[in-house]
Amino acid sequence: MAVRFLAFRPDVRFSTVAMYVAPFACILSLIPVVGLYMRVRMPELAQADQAMPVYLQTYLHPALGGFVTLCILFAMQSTANSLLHTVASAASHDLRRALFPRHENAATVLFLNRAAVVVFGALGLVMMLYAPPFLLSWLGILGTGTLLAALVGPVFVASFWCGNGWGALAGMTSGFVVSGAMLLWTNAGWVVGPLTGCLVSSLCYVAVSLATRRTPRPVGQTV
């Protein structure tokens, strides 16, 4: 959040922000290396999610391990804050426009937005306290990997090759179904499943767009 606020300052250059971001990005990029290291050193771990906690507790100095833990927590909290503000702003905006379409008072809009942040934050906290841990994990995995698989075709591929609406719908549907099915009913894992869904989504986006693309008629030709 501090990096984001720093980027909003008009007197700060983008290169300066990048210099602050680079060390944290380098630390986060080392997480897969830690997983490979722990797979070699401690193959008896029951779950892959235990790799980072066991590594921080066993192989690092407490001060350094605490610093890395803080970096991970900061990344998680930053993402949670962003999602909370996005959902609350969208919900408050849509509800206000639906109930009071002509009311555009700035003070009221700001109050409704802040109230929505409090309501959604309290609701998420209550759900987190009473929901079983495995449900929270599955919601996180399905929400990130499956969303990536559903949108990679119409969003990422569309930036290089423009399809049509039917292709976008086919890519979103196929990516969501393939990734969700592999995560729920196979042992593919939370990496292979979404990546397979991304591939299927991209192929369906291109194939359906080509199959449903209309050929422009010559000028003057009638049906």
N, C-alpha and C positions, 0 to 999 in steps of 0.2 A: 504493500500500500504506500510506503514511503517513496518507492521508486515511481509509482504512478503519480503521486502528488508532485514529485520533483519534475516529472515530464510536463505537467500543466503550467509550470512557472514560465512566464514569457522571457525571462532573462537567463534561462538555462538552455544550453545547446543540446542538440540530440547526441552529439559525440560524448558530452559529459554524462548524460544519462546512460549511454551504452557502457561507459567505463565503470559505472556503479553496478550495472546489471551483469557484466561479464563474469565477475568472481562467483556470484550466486548461480549463474547458469552453468559454470564449470563444475561446481559442487554437485548440482542436481544431475548433470550428465554422467557423473561417476557412479550413480546408483546401479545401473546394469552391470558395471564391472564388479561391484561388491557382490551382486548375486552370483556371478560366475566364480568369484573367489570362494564364496561360502559353499558353493556346490562341490568344489574340489576339496576344501579343508574339512567340511562337516557334511558329508552326504547323508548322514543319518537324520537330518532335520525332517520332522514330520510334515511341515508346511513351508511353502516357499515364502510366505509372508513373514516368517520368523528370521529370514536371512539378515535383514538390516538390523533389527533389535539385538540379535545375538552378536552380530559383528561389532556394533557400537559398545556393547557391554563387555565383550571378551578381548577384542584386539585393539582397542583405542584407549588413549588416556581419557579419564573422565571429563576433563575440561574440553578436549577436542570432540569427544562424543556428545557432550552437551551442546556444543556449538552446532554440530551437524544436525542434531535433533531439533534445535531451534529453527534452523533453516527449513527443515521438512515441515515443521508445524506452521511456520510463516507462510509457506507455499499453500498448505491446506487451508489456512484461515483466509488467505487472500482470495482463493477460489470460492470459498464459501461466502465471503462477503460480497464478491462480485455477483454470484448467482442470486443471493438474497436481494440485493439492490435491483437487479434486472427483473426478477419475478415480481417484486413488490411494485416497482415503477410501472411495469406493463399491466399488472392487474388493476392498480389504482387508476391508471390512465383509461383503460378500457371500460371499467365500471363507471367512471365519471362521465365519459363520453356517451355511454349508453343511458345512464339515468338523467344526467343534466347536460345535454349536448350543447347548450348555448352558454353555459357558465364557464367563463375563462378567467376568473379572478386569480391573480398570481399567488396571493396569500393562501387562498383556499386550496389551490392545486398543491402548493408546497406542504400544507398541513395534511392533506390526504395521502400524499406520497410518504411522508414521515410516519403517519399512522399505519400505513400498509406495511412498512418495514418492521415496525414493532409487532404488529399482529402476526405476520408471517414468520418473524424470528421466534416469537414465543411459541407458535404452533410447531415449528421445526424442532425447537428444544424439547417440547413435550413428547413429540413423536420419537425423538432420539432416545429419550430416557426410558420409554416403555416398549419400544420396538426391539425385537431380538437382534443380536449382533449380526447373525448371518444375513438377515433381511437387509440391514444397512449396507453390508458389503455387496450383496447382489444388486441392490438399487444403484450403488455407485458404479459397479462394473457394467451393468446393462445401460445405465444412463450415459456413460462415456463411450464405451466401445461400440454399442449398438447405434448410438447417435452418429458416431463417426462413420460407420458403415452405411447408414442411411443417407447421409448428406455428401459423401465424398464424390459421388457421380454428378449430381446437379450443381454442386458448389465448386469443388476442386477441378474436376474435368472440364466443367463449363468455362473456366477461365482460360483454357487452351483451345477447346473445341466446343462450339455452341450447338446444342441440340434443340429439342422442343419440349413442350409441356408433357406429352405422353412419355417421352424418354425419361424426363425428370421423375414422373410418378412411378415408372417401372423401376428406376434405379433406387428410389427411396424405399419402395415396397420390398424389392428383392434383397437389398442390403439389410434391412431391418429383420426380415424373416430368417435369412441365412445366419446372421450373427446371433440373433436371439435363440434360434433353435440349437446352434452349436454350443452356446453357453449353457443352456438349460438341460439338454438331453444327450450331450456327448462329453468326452473327456479332453476336448481340444484345448481348453484353457482360455484365459481372458486375453491372450495375445493372438493365437492362431485363429480363433473364432471371428473377432472383428476384422482381422486382416483378410480372411477369406470373404467375409461380407463386403469389404471394400472392393475386392477384385470383381465379385459378382455384380455389385452395384454399378461399377464403372462399365463393365461389359454390357449390361442390360441398358444402361443409359445411352451408349453409343448405338447398340444394335436396334433398339426400339425407335430411337430418333431417326436412324437411316430408313427403317422400314415404314415409318409413318410420315416421312417428309414428303410434302407435296411438290410436284414438279411444276414450275411456273409455265403457264400457257403462253404461246406467242401472241404478240399484239394483234388484235383483230379477230382471233379465233373464238368461236362461240361454242357453247356446249351442245 
